[in-house]
Amino acid sequence: QREDDHEKPSEALSSVAGGIVALGKFDALHIGHRELAIQASKVGTPYLLSFVGMAEVLGWDPRPPVVAQCDRERVLSSWAPYCGNVAPKEFQVQFMSVRHLSPRQFVEKLARELGVCGVVAGENYRFGYKAAGDASELVRLCDEFGMGAYIINSVMDRHQDARNMNRLDLKDRGQVSSTRVRQALAEGDMKYVSELLGRPHRLLLTIKDWESLTSTSSTQRMSAPRSSLLNLPPKDGFYENCSLLFGEQNAVTCRVSIDTSHIHLEMDRLDFCDNDYSQKSQVLGIEFGELKS
């Protein structure tokens, strides 16, 4: 049985063989990440290679993801028009399995164990134990192991000068980053968030029943506890001109209020009644308009 346990990972790893992998921490799936996927697609079959379990291994406090896990495939599919009509696939490696690898061992793993043909990384990419390797070493090692290496310039935030974000972060040179997306969400600046992501931010929540519904002659209201949220919401407040999405059904215009314990939605009763809520449990999506001051 132990031998079988060892065989399963190698079977999974073969799915990325022959591909071009973009390297990074793909939390927000922002326009900088998309640019990595675009470059990978120009060379071969594009993959995003990311590590799972970093927070647990490194003792970081748990935090909600920018993109809900169940929504990542939709986002990657939306990149297909930029990537030669091929949606990049995500390939995840347990961080624990690579944490102590030197830069050379890491590249060797990519070449020999994963069987990738090439890698794409940003100019500031660091890798290997204690982030000992940089982009230039990545190029050198990939050449040694017979892989292509493509280093691209960072996608810069056009609004960096006006925002003074991350002034204390030495890694921040004004590039688009997941940290920047999180900070913009914390400010409730949804237009800025959309610019960084290249799409509207979509908040997902699970509704297990519809007992929280209340109605008037013209409006329908519903509330859900924050524990039902599957990813990071924006700043507490009242948002107008939002869109409520029920799977493949048409979006419904709504107003959203977020407080410390709940998220509240209000929409036109006629629009709401056009949709089907017969399922016991549904995942709803909300795309936000502007925060009302």
Backbone as numpy.savetxt, mean C-alpha at the origin, in Angstrom:
# Nx Ny Nz CAx CAy CAz Cx Cy Cz
7.72 -35.39 7.66 6.90 -34.19 7.66 7.76 -32.92 7.66
8.89 -32.95 8.35 9.77 -31.79 8.35 10.28 -31.47 6.95
10.57 -32.53 6.17 11.03 -32.30 4.81 9.96 -31.59 4.00
8.70 -32.00 4.20 7.61 -31.34 3.49 7.54 -29.87 3.85
7.74 -29.57 5.14 7.69 -28.18 5.59 8.75 -27.35 4.89
9.89 -27.96 4.64 10.97 -27.22 3.98 10.70 -27.05 2.49
9.92 -27.98 1.92 9.67 -27.91 0.48 8.65 -26.84 0.14
7.71 -26.59 1.02 6.64 -25.65 0.71 7.15 -24.24 0.37
8.08 -23.68 1.16 8.57 -22.35 0.80 9.20 -22.31 -0.58
9.99 -23.33 -0.95 10.65 -23.30 -2.25 9.64 -23.35 -3.39
8.52 -24.05 -3.18 7.48 -24.08 -4.19 6.88 -22.69 -4.37
6.67 -22.00 -3.24 6.11 -20.65 -3.31 7.08 -19.68 -3.96
8.37 -19.85 -3.65 9.36 -18.93 -4.17 9.48 -19.01 -5.67
9.15 -20.16 -6.25 9.30 -20.31 -7.69 8.36 -19.40 -8.47
7.34 -18.88 -7.81 6.38 -18.03 -8.52 6.99 -16.74 -9.03
8.10 -16.31 -8.45 8.74 -15.08 -8.87 9.91 -15.35 -9.82
10.24 -16.60 -10.04 11.38 -16.96 -10.88 11.22 -16.39 -12.29
12.30 -15.81 -12.79 12.28 -15.23 -14.13 11.75 -13.82 -14.20
11.28 -13.31 -13.08 10.69 -11.97 -13.07 11.69 -10.88 -12.72
11.21 -9.64 -12.80 11.97 -8.47 -12.38 11.31 -7.94 -11.12
12.05 -7.89 -10.03 11.45 -7.51 -8.76 11.84 -6.08 -8.38
10.83 -5.32 -8.00 11.05 -4.01 -7.42 11.24 -4.20 -5.92
12.25 -3.53 -5.37 12.59 -3.69 -3.96 12.18 -2.45 -3.18
11.57 -2.65 -2.02 11.19 -1.51 -1.20 10.24 -1.92 -0.10
9.75 -0.92 0.63 8.73 -1.11 1.65 7.44 -0.54 1.07
6.58 -1.40 0.62 5.43 -0.97 -0.17 4.19 -0.80 0.69
4.27 0.08 1.67 3.16 0.31 2.58 2.02 1.04 1.88
2.31 2.22 1.36 1.24 3.07 0.81 0.93 2.80 -0.65
1.79 2.08 -1.35 1.63 1.89 -2.80 1.41 3.24 -3.48
2.36 4.15 -3.26 2.26 5.52 -3.77 2.91 5.64 -5.15
2.97 6.86 -5.69 3.46 7.04 -7.06 4.94 6.71 -7.20
5.70 6.79 -6.12 7.09 6.36 -6.17 7.21 4.86 -6.34
6.36 4.13 -5.63 6.32 2.67 -5.78 5.86 2.29 -7.19
4.88 3.03 -7.68 4.38 2.77 -9.04 5.49 2.95 -10.07
6.34 3.93 -9.86 7.44 4.18 -10.79 8.41 3.00 -10.82
8.65 2.38 -9.66 9.48 1.18 -9.61 8.86 0.05 -10.44
7.54 -0.10 -10.30 6.84 -1.15 -11.06 6.88 -0.87 -12.56
6.77 0.40 -12.93 6.83 0.77 -14.34 8.19 0.38 -14.93
9.26 0.69 -14.20 10.59 0.35 -14.69 10.76 -1.17 -14.80
10.25 -1.90 -13.80 10.34 -3.36 -13.84 9.60 -3.92 -15.05
8.45 -3.32 -15.37 7.65 -3.82 -16.49 8.32 -3.58 -17.84
9.22 -2.61 -17.89 9.93 -2.33 -19.15 10.98 -3.40 -19.45
11.37 -4.15 -18.40 12.44 -5.13 -18.54 11.90 -6.56 -18.58
10.82 -6.81 -17.85 10.29 -8.16 -17.78 8.97 -8.18 -17.03
8.64 -9.32 -16.47 7.41 -9.46 -15.68 7.60 -8.78 -14.33
6.78 -7.77 -14.00 7.02 -6.97 -12.79 6.45 -7.60 -11.52
7.26 -7.57 -10.48 6.84 -7.99 -9.14 7.27 -6.93 -8.13
6.51 -6.82 -7.06 6.94 -6.04 -5.90 7.37 -7.03 -4.84
8.61 -6.95 -4.41 9.11 -7.84 -3.36 9.20 -7.06 -2.06
8.40 -7.48 -1.10 8.40 -6.78 0.18 8.47 -7.79 1.31
8.79 -7.29 2.48 8.97 -8.15 3.65 7.77 -8.03 4.58
7.35 -9.15 5.12 6.26 -9.16 6.08 6.81 -9.55 7.45
6.19 -9.03 8.47 6.59 -9.35 9.83 7.70 -8.47 10.38
7.99 -7.35 9.71 9.06 -6.47 10.20 8.73 -5.88 11.56
7.49 -5.43 11.71 7.10 -4.77 12.96 7.26 -5.70 14.15
6.81 -6.94 13.97 6.89 -7.91 15.07 8.34 -8.23 15.41
9.16 -8.43 14.40 10.56 -8.80 14.63 11.34 -7.66 15.26
11.08 -6.44 14.80 11.84 -5.29 15.28 11.21 -4.62 16.50
10.06 -5.13 16.93 9.44 -4.59 18.13 8.74 -3.26 17.93
8.34 -2.97 16.70 7.62 -1.72 16.45 6.18 -1.84 16.95
5.61 -0.70 17.33 4.21 -0.69 17.72 3.35 -1.00 16.50
2.32 -1.83 16.66 1.44 -2.13 15.52 0.70 -0.88 15.07
0.49 -0.76 13.78 -0.26 0.38 13.24 -1.02 -0.07 12.01
-2.15 0.55 11.74 -2.94 0.13 10.58 -2.22 0.45 9.28
-2.37 -0.39 8.27 -1.73 -0.12 6.98 -2.40 1.05 6.27
-1.67 1.68 5.36 -2.28 2.73 4.53 -3.28 2.10 3.57
-2.90 0.97 2.98 -3.78 0.24 2.06 -4.20 -1.06 2.75
-5.51 -1.30 2.80 -5.99 -2.54 3.40 -5.44 -3.74 2.63
-5.11 -4.79 3.36 -4.51 -5.97 2.74 -5.38 -6.51 1.60
-6.69 -6.51 1.81 -7.60 -7.07 0.80 -7.82 -6.11 -0.37
-7.24 -4.91 -0.31 -7.42 -3.92 -1.37 -6.17 -3.75 -2.23
-5.09 -4.41 -1.85 -3.82 -4.19 -2.54 -3.86 -4.69 -4.00
-4.53 -5.80 -4.22 -4.61 -6.33 -5.58 -5.35 -5.36 -6.50
-6.40 -4.71 -5.99 -7.12 -3.72 -6.79 -6.20 -2.56 -7.18
-5.41 -2.08 -6.21 -4.51 -0.97 -6.49 -3.48 -1.38 -7.55
-2.88 -2.55 -7.37 -1.88 -3.01 -8.34 -2.50 -3.20 -9.72
-3.73 -3.66 -9.78 -4.40 -3.82 -11.07 -4.59 -2.47 -11.76
-4.79 -1.43 -10.95 -4.97 -0.09 -11.53 -3.68 0.45 -12.13
-2.55 -0.17 -11.82 -1.26 0.24 -12.39 -1.01 -0.38 -13.76
-1.82 -1.34 -14.15 -1.58 -2.06 -15.41 -1.42 -1.12 -16.62
-2.25 -0.08 -16.77 -2.07 0.81 -17.93 -0.70 1.49 -17.98
-0.06 1.63 -16.84 1.28 2.23 -16.78 2.38 1.20 -17.04
2.01 -0.07 -16.93 3.01 -1.16 -16.94 2.82 -2.09 -18.13
2.54 -1.53 -19.28 2.38 -2.36 -20.47 1.19 -3.28 -20.39
0.12 -2.82 -19.70 -1.10 -3.61 -19.52 -0.87 -4.90 -18.76
0.15 -4.90 -17.91 0.40 -6.03 -17.01 0.32 -5.52 -15.58
-0.56 -6.10 -14.79 -0.66 -5.70 -13.38 0.49 -6.33 -12.60
1.29 -5.53 -11.90 2.37 -6.10 -11.09 1.79 -7.03 -10.02
2.53 -8.08 -9.73 2.13 -8.99 -8.66 3.00 -8.74 -7.43
2.42 -9.02 -6.29 3.15 -8.81 -5.04 3.73 -10.14 -4.57
4.97 -10.09 -4.15 5.65 -11.28 -3.64 6.24 -10.94 -2.28
5.82 -11.65 -1.27 6.22 -11.32 0.09 7.15 -12.38 0.67
8.15 -11.90 1.38 9.13 -12.75 2.04 9.09 -12.44 3.53
9.13 -13.46 4.35 9.16 -13.25 5.79 10.46 -12.53 6.18
10.32 -11.42 6.86 11.49 -10.62 7.23 12.46 -11.43 8.08
11.93 -12.30 8.93 12.78 -13.10 9.80 13.77 -13.94 8.99
13.36 -14.36 7.79 14.22 -15.24 6.99 15.37 -14.50 6.32
15.32 -13.17 6.28 16.38 -12.41 5.60 17.04 -11.39 6.53
16.56 -11.29 7.75 17.02 -10.22 8.63 18.53 -10.18 8.81
19.15 -11.33 8.97 20.58 -11.37 9.29 21.46 -11.58 8.06
20.88 -11.52 6.87 21.68 -11.72 5.67 22.52 -10.48 5.36
23.77 -10.71 4.99 24.61 -9.61 4.52 24.10 -9.16 3.16
24.52 -7.99 2.67 24.11 -7.58 1.32 24.39 -8.66 0.27
25.55 -9.27 0.35 25.90 -10.30 -0.64 24.98 -11.51 -0.52
24.71 -11.94 0.71 23.83 -13.09 0.91 22.41 -12.80 0.42
21.98 -11.57 0.62 20.63 -11.20 0.18 20.51 -11.28 -1.35
21.49 -10.72 -2.05 21.46 -10.77 -3.51 21.60 -12.21 -4.00
22.41 -12.99 -3.32 22.55 -14.41 -3.67 21.20 -15.12 -3.52
20.46 -14.78 -2.49 19.14 -15.38 -2.29 18.20 -15.01 -3.44
18.25 -13.75 -3.86 17.41 -13.33 -4.98 17.74 -14.13 -6.24
19.04 -14.30 -6.49 19.47 -14.95 -7.73 19.27 -16.46 -7.71
19.72 -17.11 -6.64 19.77 -18.57 -6.63 18.53 -19.22 -6.03
17.98 -18.61 -5.00 16.82 -19.23 -4.36 15.52 -18.77 -5.00
15.43 -17.47 -5.27 14.20 -16.96 -5.86 14.22 -17.03 -7.39
15.40 -17.02 -7.96 15.51 -17.16 -9.41 15.07 -15.94 -10.20
15.19 -14.75 -9.61 14.78 -13.55 -10.34 15.84 -13.18 -11.38
15.40 -12.47 -12.41 16.31 -12.08 -13.49 16.90 -10.69 -13.28
16.23 -9.87 -12.50 16.73 -8.53 -12.30 15.98 -7.83 -11.18
16.54 -6.70 -10.74 15.92 -5.94 -9.65 15.84 -4.47 -10.05
14.86 -3.79 -9.48 14.70 -2.35 -9.62 14.64 -1.76 -8.22
15.36 -0.68 -7.99 15.35 -0.05 -6.67 15.52 1.45 -6.83
15.12 2.18 -5.82 15.32 3.62 -5.80 16.75 3.96 -5.42
17.15 5.18 -5.72 18.53 5.60 -5.48 18.91 5.59 -4.00
17.93 5.65 -3.11 18.22 5.67 -1.67 18.02 4.30 -1.02
17.84 3.27 -1.82 17.55 1.94 -1.27 18.73 1.41 -0.46
18.42 0.87 0.72 19.41 0.21 1.58 18.95 -1.22 1.82
19.91 -2.12 1.96 19.54 -3.53 2.13 20.65 -4.25 2.88
20.32 -5.49 3.29 21.28 -6.28 4.06 21.20 -5.96 5.54
21.88 -6.77 6.32 21.86 -6.62 7.78 22.31 -5.23 8.19
21.49 -4.59 9.03 21.72 -3.22 9.49 21.84 -2.23 8.32
21.13 -2.55 7.22 21.10 -1.67 6.04 22.50 -1.32 5.56
23.37 -2.32 5.52 24.78 -2.08 5.18 25.00 -1.81 3.70
24.10 -2.29 2.84 24.30 -2.14 1.40 23.52 -0.96 0.83
24.09 -0.31 -0.18 23.40 0.79 -0.85 23.17 0.44 -2.33
22.65 1.41 -3.08 22.28 1.15 -4.47 23.49 0.75 -5.32
24.62 1.39 -5.09 25.80 1.07 -5.90 26.28 -0.35 -5.62
26.20 -0.77 -4.36 26.60 -2.15 -4.05 25.60 -3.14 -4.62
24.33 -2.75 -4.65 23.32 -3.62 -5.26 23.64 -3.87 -6.73
24.03 -2.82 -7.44 24.39 -2.97 -8.86 25.58 -3.91 -9.01
26.59 -3.71 -8.17 27.81 -4.53 -8.26 27.51 -6.00 -7.98
26.75 -6.26 -6.94 26.45 -7.64 -6.56 25.54 -8.32 -7.58
24.58 -7.58 -8.11 23.71 -8.17 -9.13 24.51 -8.56 -10.36
25.47 -7.73 -10.72 26.33 -8.06 -11.86 27.12 -9.33 -11.59
27.58 -9.46 -10.35 28.35 -10.65 -9.97 27.51 -11.92 -10.09
26.22 -11.81 -9.77 25.35 -12.99 -9.80 24.54 -13.10 -11.09
24.89 -12.28 -12.07 24.26 -12.42 -13.38 22.85 -11.87 -13.49
22.52 -10.90 -12.64 21.20 -10.27 -12.70 21.34 -8.83 -13.17
20.30 -8.34 -13.80 20.25 -6.93 -14.14 19.87 -6.11 -12.92
20.38 -4.90 -12.82 20.02 -4.00 -11.72 19.72 -2.63 -12.31
18.58 -2.08 -11.95 18.12 -0.82 -12.51 17.79 0.13 -11.36
18.55 1.19 -11.24 18.36 2.15 -10.16 17.68 3.39 -10.73
16.59 3.81 -10.11 15.85 4.96 -10.62 15.90 6.10 -9.61
15.74 7.31 -10.12 15.69 8.48 -9.25 14.41 8.48 -8.44
14.48 9.05 -7.25 13.29 9.16 -6.41 12.25 10.05 -7.08
10.98 9.71 -6.87 9.90 10.59 -7.31 9.73 11.66 -6.23
9.89 12.91 -6.63 9.90 13.98 -5.64 8.49 14.52 -5.41
8.27 14.97 -4.19 7.01 15.60 -3.82 7.04 17.05 -4.31
6.12 17.38 -5.20 6.11 18.73 -5.78 5.79 19.81 -4.75
5.21 19.41 -3.62 4.80 20.40 -2.61 5.74 20.42 -1.41
6.89 19.82 -1.54 7.78 19.67 -0.38 8.19 21.02 0.22
8.45 22.02 -0.63 8.96 23.29 -0.12 7.95 23.99 0.77
6.67 23.83 0.43 5.64 24.53 1.19 5.25 23.79 2.45
5.69 22.54 2.60 5.16 21.73 3.68 6.11 21.53 4.84
7.41 21.56 4.58 8.39 21.36 5.65 8.15 20.07 6.42
7.78 19.02 5.70 7.52 17.74 6.37 8.83 17.01 6.61
8.86 16.26 7.69 10.00 15.39 8.01 11.31 16.16 8.14
11.26 17.33 8.72 12.49 18.12 8.83 13.55 17.42 9.65
13.13 16.55 10.55 14.09 15.86 11.42 14.49 14.50 10.86
13.93 14.12 9.72 14.23 12.82 9.13 15.37 12.99 8.13
16.53 12.46 8.47 17.70 12.62 7.61 17.55 11.89 6.28
16.67 10.87 6.25 16.46 10.13 5.00 15.57 10.91 4.03
14.87 11.90 4.55 13.90 12.62 3.72 14.59 13.73 2.95
14.60 13.60 1.64 15.17 14.62 0.77 14.08 15.24 -0.10
12.85 15.09 0.34 11.74 15.64 -0.42 11.06 14.65 -1.33
11.40 13.36 -1.20 10.79 12.35 -2.06 9.43 11.92 -1.53
8.59 11.46 -2.44 7.31 10.86 -2.05 7.61 9.62 -1.21
6.90 9.46 -0.10 7.15 8.33 0.79 5.87 7.94 1.51
5.86 6.73 2.05 4.70 6.29 2.83 4.54 7.14 4.08
5.66 7.56 4.67 5.60 8.44 5.84 4.88 9.73 5.50
5.18 10.28 4.34 4.55 11.52 3.89 3.04 11.32 3.70
2.66 10.16 3.17 1.24 9.86 3.00 0.55 9.80 4.35
1.18 9.14 5.32 0.59 9.04 6.65 0.44 10.42 7.29
1.42 11.28 7.10 1.34 12.61 7.68 0.23 13.43 7.03
0.08 13.28 5.72 -0.99 14.00 5.02 -2.37 13.51 5.46
-2.51 12.21 5.69 -3.76 11.68 6.23 -4.03 12.24 7.62
-2.99 12.36 8.43 -3.14 12.90 9.78 -3.58 14.36 9.76
-3.28 15.06 8.67 -3.71 16.45 8.52 -5.10 16.55 7.88
-5.59 15.45 7.33 -6.88 15.48 6.66 -6.85 16.15 5.30
-5.67 16.29 4.72 -5.53 16.94 3.41 -5.67 15.88 2.32
-6.91 15.60 1.94 -7.17 14.47 1.05 -6.75 14.73 -0.40
-6.75 16.00 -0.80 -6.25 16.33 -2.14 -4.76 16.00 -2.24
-4.03 16.37 -1.21 -2.59 16.09 -1.17 -2.33 14.59 -1.11
-3.12 13.88 -0.31 -3.00 12.42 -0.22 -3.18 11.79 -1.61
-4.20 12.25 -2.33 -4.47 11.71 -3.67 -3.31 11.95 -4.62
-2.66 13.12 -4.49 -1.51 13.42 -5.35 -0.35 12.47 -5.05
-0.13 12.19 -3.78 0.96 11.29 -3.41 0.69 9.85 -3.84
-0.57 9.44 -3.75 -0.94 8.06 -4.07 -1.17 7.85 -5.57
-1.52 8.93 -6.27 -1.91 8.78 -7.67 -3.31 8.23 -7.83
-4.10 8.31 -6.76 -5.48 7.81 -6.74 -6.12 8.31 -5.45
-7.44 8.27 -5.33 -8.06 8.61 -4.04 -7.72 7.56 -2.98
-7.54 8.01 -1.76 -7.35 7.07 -0.65 -8.67 6.36 -0.39
-8.62 5.04 -0.31 -9.84 4.27 -0.04 -9.73 3.61 1.33
-10.66 3.98 2.20 -10.76 3.38 3.53 -11.75 2.24 3.46
-11.37 1.08 3.97 -12.27 -0.08 3.97 -12.72 -0.38 5.39
-13.98 -0.78 5.51 -14.50 -1.21 6.80 -15.43 -2.39 6.60
-15.48 -3.23 7.61 -16.32 -4.42 7.57 -17.60 -4.15 8.35
-18.73 -4.33 7.69 -20.03 -4.18 8.33 -20.63 -5.57 8.50
-20.84 -5.97 9.74 -21.34 -7.32 10.00 -22.86 -7.38 10.07
-23.49 -6.25 10.32 -24.95 -6.21 10.29 -25.36 -4.77 10.00
-26.64 -4.58 9.81 -27.13 -3.24 9.45 -28.00 -2.65 10.55
-27.78 -3.09 11.79 -28.59 -2.59 12.89 -28.29 -1.12 13.20
-27.16 -0.63 12.73 -26.78 0.75 13.02 -27.44 1.75 12.08
-28.29 1.26 11.17 -28.93 2.15 10.20 -30.05 2.94 10.85
-30.10 4.22 10.53 -31.25 5.06 10.90 -31.66 5.84 9.67
-32.96 6.14 9.57 -33.47 6.77 8.35 -34.38 7.94 8.68
-34.39 8.91 7.76 -35.42 9.93 7.73 -36.06 9.82 6.35
-36.96 10.72 6.03 -37.62 10.64 4.74 -36.66 10.85 3.58
-35.56 11.56 3.82 -34.66 11.90 2.72 -33.24 11.37 2.88
-32.85 11.00 4.09 -31.46 10.58 4.30 -31.38 9.23 5.00
-30.25 8.60 4.82 -29.96 7.32 5.48 -28.65 7.51 6.23
-28.61 7.09 7.47 -27.39 7.22 8.27 -26.96 5.85 8.78
-25.67 5.68 8.89 -25.16 4.46 9.49 -23.87 4.79 10.22
-23.57 4.01 11.24 -22.35 4.20 12.02 -21.66 2.85 12.20
-20.36 2.93 12.38 -19.57 1.71 12.62 -18.45 2.06 13.58
-18.09 1.14 14.47 -16.97 1.41 15.38 -15.65 1.45 14.63
-14.69 2.16 15.16 -13.38 2.24 14.51 -12.71 0.87 14.42
-13.12 -0.05 15.28 -12.55 -1.40 15.23 -12.90 -2.13 13.94
-13.88 -1.62 13.20 -14.27 -2.26 11.94 -13.41 -1.79 10.77
-12.55 -0.78 10.99 -11.72 -0.25 9.92 -10.57 -1.21 9.60
-10.29 -1.38 8.32 -9.24 -2.30 7.88 -7.94 -1.59 7.52
-7.97 -0.27 7.47 -6.74 0.47 7.18 -6.83 1.86 7.79
-5.87 2.70 7.49 -5.69 3.97 8.18 -6.69 5.02 7.71
-7.50 5.57 8.63 -8.42 6.64 8.26 -7.71 7.99 8.29
-8.31 9.00 7.67 -7.74 10.34 7.81 -8.08 10.94 9.17
-7.66 12.16 9.36 -7.89 12.91 10.59 -9.37 12.93 10.96
-9.65 12.87 12.26 -11.02 13.01 12.73 -11.61 14.31 12.20
-12.88 14.26 11.80 -13.53 15.46 11.29 -14.67 15.10 10.36
-15.19 16.12 9.68 -16.35 15.96 8.80 -15.91 16.15 7.35
-16.20 15.17 6.51 -15.78 15.20 5.11 -17.00 15.20 4.19
-17.02 16.14 3.26 -18.11 16.23 2.30 -17.69 15.64 0.96
-18.69 15.36 0.12 -18.45 14.87 -1.24 -17.58 13.60 -1.27
-17.90 12.68 -0.38 -17.21 11.40 -0.35 -17.98 10.39 -1.22
-17.34 9.27 -1.49 -17.98 8.21 -2.27 -17.99 6.93 -1.44
-19.16 6.32 -1.36 -19.31 5.05 -0.65 -19.42 3.95 -1.70
-18.58 2.92 -1.57 -18.51 1.87 -2.59 -18.88 0.53 -1.99
-19.83 -0.15 -2.67 -20.28 -1.48 -2.25 -19.85 -2.48 -3.31
-18.66 -3.03 -3.19 -18.21 -4.01 -4.16 -18.23 -3.45 -5.57
-18.94 -4.13 -6.46 -19.00 -3.71 -7.87 -20.16 -2.77 -8.14
-20.94 -2.43 -7.12 -22.10 -1.58 -7.34 -21.66 -0.13 -7.52
-22.57 0.68 -8.03 -22.27 2.08 -8.28 -21.96 2.81 -6.98
-21.03 3.75 -7.07 -20.67 4.55 -5.89 -21.84 5.45 -5.49
-21.97 5.66 -4.20 -23.00 6.53 -3.64 -22.33 7.73 -3.00
-22.76 8.92 -3.35 -22.21 10.13 -2.73 -22.66 10.20 -1.27
-21.74 10.51 -0.39 -22.07 10.54 1.03 -21.25 11.58 1.76
-21.62 11.80 3.01 -20.86 12.65 3.92 -20.35 11.76 5.04
-19.15 12.00 5.48 -18.52 11.12 6.47 -18.03 11.94 7.65
-18.30 11.43 8.83 -17.79 12.05 10.05 -17.01 10.99 10.83
-15.81 11.35 11.26 -14.97 10.43 12.02 -14.70 11.05 13.38
-14.94 10.28 14.44 -14.58 10.74 15.78 -13.69 9.70 16.45
-13.47 9.86 17.74 -12.51 9.00 18.42 -12.95 7.55 18.52
-14.25 7.28 18.38 -14.74 5.91 18.56 -15.47 5.34 17.36
-16.03 6.19 16.50 -16.86 5.70 15.40 -16.60 6.46 14.11
-17.09 5.86 13.03 -17.19 6.54 11.75 -18.67 6.56 11.38
-19.14 7.73 10.97 -20.57 7.93 10.68 -20.74 8.33 9.22
-21.72 7.73 8.56 -21.98 8.03 7.15 -23.42 8.50 6.99
-23.59 9.46 6.11 -24.92 9.97 5.80 -25.04 10.13 4.29
-26.14 9.65 3.73 -26.30 9.70 2.28 -27.77 9.88 1.93
-28.00 10.20 0.67 -29.36 10.34 0.18 -30.07 8.99 0.24
-31.26 8.97 0.78 -31.98 7.71 0.98 -32.24 7.00 -0.34
-32.58 7.75 -1.38 -32.88 7.13 -2.67 -31.65 6.44 -3.24
-30.49 7.11 -3.18 -29.25 6.50 -3.67 -28.92 5.24 -2.89
-29.10 5.32 -1.58 -28.76 4.20 -0.70 -29.63 2.98 -1.00
-30.91 3.22 -1.25 -31.85 2.12 -1.45 -31.69 1.45 -2.81
-30.91 2.06 -3.69 -30.66 1.45 -5.00 -29.68 0.28 -4.90
-29.01 0.14 -3.76 -28.00 -0.90 -3.61 -28.53 -2.08 -2.80
-27.84 -3.20 -2.91 -28.27 -4.45 -2.27 -27.47 -4.67 -0.99
-28.17 -4.77 0.13 -27.51 -4.99 1.41 -27.95 -6.30 2.05
-28.28 -7.27 1.22 -28.82 -8.53 1.74 -27.76 -9.38 2.42
-26.49 -9.14 2.12 -25.45 -9.96 2.72 -25.28 -9.61 4.20
-24.99 -10.63 4.98 -24.80 -10.43 6.42 -23.55 -9.59 6.70
-22.51 -9.83 5.93 -21.25 -9.12 6.17 -20.75 -8.55 4.85
-20.38 -7.29 4.87 -19.88 -6.65 3.67 -18.66 -5.81 3.99
-17.79 -5.69 3.01 -16.68 -4.74 3.11 -17.06 -3.52 2.29
-17.12 -2.39 2.94 -17.46 -1.14 2.27 -16.20 -0.32 2.06
-16.20 0.46 1.00 -15.09 1.36 0.73 -15.56 2.80 0.79
-14.70 3.67 1.29 -14.99 5.11 1.32 -13.83 5.85 0.69
-14.12 6.67 -0.31 -13.13 7.57 -0.87 -13.53 8.98 -0.48
-12.58 9.75 0.03 -12.89 10.98 0.74 -12.84 12.22 -0.14
-13.79 13.13 0.14 -13.72 14.48 -0.38 -12.91 15.34 0.58
-13.21 16.62 0.61 -12.40 17.53 1.42 -12.92 17.63 2.85
-11.97 17.83 3.75 -12.29 18.03 5.17 -12.92 19.40 5.34
-14.08 19.43 5.98 -14.77 20.70 6.23 -14.20 21.34 7.48
-13.72 22.56 7.35 -13.09 23.24 8.50 -14.13 23.87 9.40
